[in-house]
Amino acid sequence: HRVSYYTRRSPEEVDVNQDYDTLCKETFSGRFAEADESETVSYYLDICHQSDITQRPQMLRLLRDCVDGKVDLVVMDNPERVAENMKELIFLLYFLLHLEKPPEISILNCLSTGVSESKKKSILRVTEQIVSKQKEDYTHWKNRILRGM
């Protein structure tokens, strides 16, 4: 089981003089459930004010790892730390859920696709309905993401 944890912090919230691994340990300890010993865990921490996904290198690295099939479960912080707005969150979910090997997704205080198959299908259905009505916006968003990766 390959688990990836993601969050974004502003430079004021962390000691930016520490190395990346130390920052990850401090940021993620106690924030997310402890990983099972059998799980391979990866941390993705963006330290920036940027809410635009294409301006967050660790989010782009996470998405690349998901595209490459290296992630089974993505655990993300609260929605406001993940996406600029609800539309971008829906686009992100749609993108991840339509990969060749889609990961399970858990966004704290928001949703989880791993709860049940029916919940996953309903999340998939909602994202498909929204994206179908905003196809041009989604295509533009996806192309920006793919260029950034």
N, C-alpha and C positions, 0 to 999 in steps of 0.2 A: 504494500500500500504506500503510494507516494503522495505525501501531504505537502501542500504549499500554503504558507501563511502570508497574507499581504496587508499592509497598512501604509498610510501616508501621514506624516507628521510635519508640522511647520518647524522651521529652524529654531523658533523660540521655545518649543516644547522639549527639545533634546539638547544635550551637550555636543555640539557639532565638532568639537575638538577631539572627540573619541574616535577610535577606528570603527569601521562599519560593523564588524562582528560583535564588538562590545555594545554598540548601539542597538543591534538586533536583540541581543540577550536581554538588555534592559527593557526595550520596548515590548517584546513579546512575552517575557516571563510574567505569568499571572494573568495576562490578558486573554489568552486562549487556553483551552483545555490542554492538559499535558498529552503529548503524543505517546502512543503505544510504542513499546520497545521494538516491535516488528516493523514499524513504519520508518520510511526514509523521509526526513523533514527538510524542507527548504524554506528560507525566509526571504521575503522581498519587502524592503523598507525604502520608501521614497521620502526624502527630507526636502521639502520644497513648499512653496505657496501655490504651485501650479495645480489647478483642478483639471486642466485639460490632459487627458490620458496620453496624448502624443508627446507631452512635455515631461512625462514621468518615466525615466529609464527602467526602473525596477518593475513597474507595471507592464511595460513593453516586453521586458525579459520574461516575466511570468506568462504573458500571452504567447510568446514564442515557444516557451516550454510546453504550454498546453497544446499548441498547434503540432508540436513535434511528438505529442503523445507521452510526455515525461511526467504527467501529473494525473493522479487518480481523484484527488480531492483538493479543491481550492477553498480555503477558509479566509474570508475577507472581513475587515473591520466594518463598522457601521457604514451605511450607504453613503453618507456625506464624505467619508474618507476614501470611497471607492470611485464615485462618479460625480461629475459636475452638476448633474441634475437627473431627474427621473427618466427622461428620454434617453440619456446616455447610459444609464443603468440598464434599461430595457435592451438597448442595442448591444451592450456588453454581454448580457445574459443570452441573448439570441445568438451572438457570435460564438460563445463558448458551447452552448447547447447544440449547435449545428456543426461542430468539428467532427472529423472522421471518428475520433475516439473522445467523446465529450467527458469532461471530468464531472464528478458530483460538485455542487456549489453550495457553500454555506456563507451567508452574509449575516453577521451578527445583528440581532434585533430586527431582522428583516425577513429572510427566507432561507429555506434549505431544500435542495432537490433530493436529498437522501432520506427524507422522512418516509415517503411512500411513493410507489409508482404512480398512483393517481395524482398526488400533489405535483410530482415532476411533470406529468402530462398536462396538468392545468397551467403550470408556469410556462411550459413550452407553447401551449395553445395561446395564452395571452400575449407572449412575446411575438408569436407569428402574426396575430391579428394586428398588433400595433405596427410592426415592421411592414406588413403588407400595405398599410395605409400611408406609410412614410418611406416607401422604397428608395426614392431618390436621396433623402437625407441619410438613410442607412448606408447606401452604397458609397456616398461621399465619406461618411464616418469610417466605414470599413477600409476604404482605400487609404485614408490618412493613417489608420492603425497599421496596415500592412506595410506602407512606406516607412513608418517609424520603426518597425521591427527589423 
